[in-house]
């Protein structure tokens, strides 16, 4: 994993050295959840969406008239909403996210983008959550002015973030104990406003 991160950073610096680069800051609200396979199939109530925020910095690298590369460094407070208040974890999953978006200028400041996102878990007290996350981003952005940009993005986790491979749970329909081989992945929507330093 470290080799992948270092290779990605080296590639970004090489690209930035030979292209026009603009830096900016962004922040906004985020809705997140964790999708757990198999548990959903035995009639468990799905957890609520978690309402939190995302914030950080980004660079826009011009590759051509239509294409830009946008690496970002973001803090994201992910996780799930509680089934009820007794089980709420208000601190959530604190991630340092490193997304890299390839964007295509569709029309007059409207960009469509996609790209991978690497997440590093910051709160080490969560022993049942993996230290790393890998996801795919899809989104769109619109330049309100030459400095202000609004962005909407969906993130889908691609790898299992849970260290609990097998759990025993009670099916609320049959009231019987069931062994479940879980696979949990992050999901999130974010709406951010960005400011470009020109």
Residue, then its C-alpha position, 0 to 999 in steps of 0.5 A: x500500500x505504501x508503494x502505491x501511495x509513493x508512486x501516486x505522489x511521484x506521478x502527481x509531482x511529475x505532472x504538476x511540474x509540466x502543467x498549469x496548476x491552480x490550488x484551492x480549498x473546499x468544504x461542505x456537508x456529507x451523508x455517509x453510511x456503511x453497507x454490510x453485505x449478508x446482514x442486510x439479507x437477514x432482515x436487519x434494519x439498515x442504519x441511518x445516514x450519518x450527517x457530517x462534513x468534509x474539508x480540505x485542499x485540492x490542486x487543479x492540473x490542466x492536461x488539455x483544453x478539456x481534461x484536468x487532473x484534480x488531486x485532493x487532500x481531505x478530512x472526512x468524518x464518515x461512519x453510520x447513523x445509529x439505530x437509536x441514540x444509545x448506540x451512537x458513536x458521535x466521533x464517527x470514522x475519521x479519515x484522511x482521504x486522498x482522491x484523484x479525479x480526472x475531470x472532463x469539461x462538458x460545457x462552460x464550466x460544467x465538469x464530469x469527473x471520476x477517480x480513485x480515493x485512498x482513505x487512511x483511518x485516523x482514530x486508532x481506537x476502532x479495532x474492528x475497522x481497517x486502517x485503510x479504505x479504497x473507493x471510487x468517486x463519481x461526481x460533477x462540478x460547476x464553476x460559479x465564477x473564476x474562483x468559486x466552484x460547487x461540487x457534488x460527489x458520490x463515493x463507493x467503497x471497494x474494499x472491506x473495512x471491517x476486521x470482524x470476518x464472522x459474527x453471530x447475530x440474531x435474525x429479528x424474523x426467525x429469532x435464531x442465531x445466525x453466523x454471518x460472514x460480513x463485508x462492510x464498505x463505505x458509501x457517501x455523498x458530499x456537496x462542497x464549495x471550493x475557492x480557487x487561489x488565482 
